[in-house]
Amino acid sequence: METVRQIFDDLAGYACRVSGHHDPFDAAQEFLAATPPGRSLSDKHAFAIMAGDNAVGLVDLVDGFPAPGIAYLGLLAVIERRRGEGLAKAALTEVEAFARDTLKARKLRLGVLDINPVSGFWKHMGFLETGERPEGAKILEKKL
C-alpha cells in the first residue's frame, strides 16, 4: 500500500487532470480495490513498473472485461520525472505478453479520457478506436 501511495503521490499532475484533485491515499486504495461491474478482485492484476529496485509506475489489468477474451487496461502510468525513458512502452510489452499468454486474452482494451494528453502514445502502440465514446472518453483496442 505504501509503495502504491508513493507512486500516486508522484502522479499528482495526472490525478489533478483526471479527477480535479489529488489524494494519493484515496487513489492508492481505489487502485488496489476497485473493479469494473461484474468483475471481482480475483480478475484484477495490479503491477508495479520497476526501474532497477525502484517502483516508478503502476499497471491495473482486469481479465474478462467487458467480455471474455478481453483484458481491460485500467491504468498504465509512469511517474512524471521518469517519463521519456521508454518505461511505459516496456511495461506495455510485458502487459500484452501477460494478457495473451497467462490470461489467454485476444484483445487488450482501454479507455482514454479526452483530457488525457497520451492518446498519441496508445495509437503509436497499435491501439485503434472502437467508436465507443462514453462521456468524456474514447475506447481503444488492440488485437493480441
ZILIN-V525356 format. One record per residue. PSI is psi as a letter, one per 30 degrees, with the letter a starting at -180 (NA if undefined). D_FIRST is the distance of its C-alpha to the first C-alpha in Angstrom with 2 decimals. Layout:
# ZILIN-V525356
psi=<PSI | PSI>
d_first=<D_FIRST | D_FIRST>
This chain:
# ZILIN-V525356
psi=<e | e | e | e | e | e | e | e | e | f | h | e | e | e | e | e | e | e | f | f | l | j | j | e | e | e | e | e | e | e | e | f | f | k | l | l | k | g | l | l | f | f | f | k | j | k | l | k | k | k | j | b | g | k | k | g | l | l | k | k | k | k | k | g | k | g | l | k | f | k | k | k | j | e | k | j | k | k | k | e | f | g | l | g | g | g | e | e | e | e | e | e | e | e | e | e | e | e | e | e | e | e | f | h | k | f | l | k | k | l | k | k | k | f | f | k | g | g | e | e | e | e | e | e | g | g | k | k | k | f | f | k | i | l | j | g | l | l | k | k | l | k | k | NA>
d_first=<0.00 | 3.81 | 5.52 | 5.17 | 6.10 | 8.62 | 9.98 | 10.59 | 12.16 | 14.41 | 15.23 | 16.95 | 20.26 | 19.10 | 17.35 | 20.54 | 22.79 | 21.14 | 20.49 | 22.58 | 19.92 | 16.69 | 13.81 | 10.52 | 8.73 | 10.87 | 10.56 | 6.83 | 7.68 | 10.83 | 9.78 | 8.08 | 10.96 | 13.97 | 16.91 | 20.40 | 23.38 | 24.56 | 21.50 | 19.07 | 15.66 | 17.85 | 19.05 | 15.74 | 14.63 | 11.57 | 12.00 | 11.25 | 14.61 | 15.65 | 18.56 | 19.55 | 16.78 | 14.87 | 12.27 | 14.30 | 13.46 | 12.09 | 14.15 | 14.24 | 17.31 | 18.97 | 21.91 | 25.12 | 24.64 | 26.97 | 29.21 | 29.42 | 29.59 | 27.33 | 23.74 | 22.14 | 20.06 | 17.94 | 16.39 | 17.20 | 16.47 | 16.97 | 16.42 | 19.76 | 21.04 | 20.81 | 22.63 | 26.04 | 25.30 | 25.35 | 21.67 | 21.40 | 24.62 | 23.60 | 20.32 | 22.45 | 24.92 | 22.38 | 21.09 | 24.76 | 25.57 | 22.77 | 23.85 | 27.49 | 27.54 | 24.87 | 24.70 | 28.40 | 27.91 | 30.97 | 29.44 | 26.31 | 25.99 | 24.14 | 24.78 | 25.30 | 25.73 | 29.08 | 27.61 | 25.39 | 27.47 | 26.38 | 28.82 | 30.91 | 28.22 | 27.91 | 31.70 | 32.09 | 29.82 | 32.19 | 30.75 | 33.44 | 33.50 | 34.20 | 36.03 | 33.62 | 32.78 | 30.50 | 30.63 | 29.60 | 28.47 | 29.94 | 29.04 | 29.34 | 29.81 | 30.52 | 32.36 | 30.90>
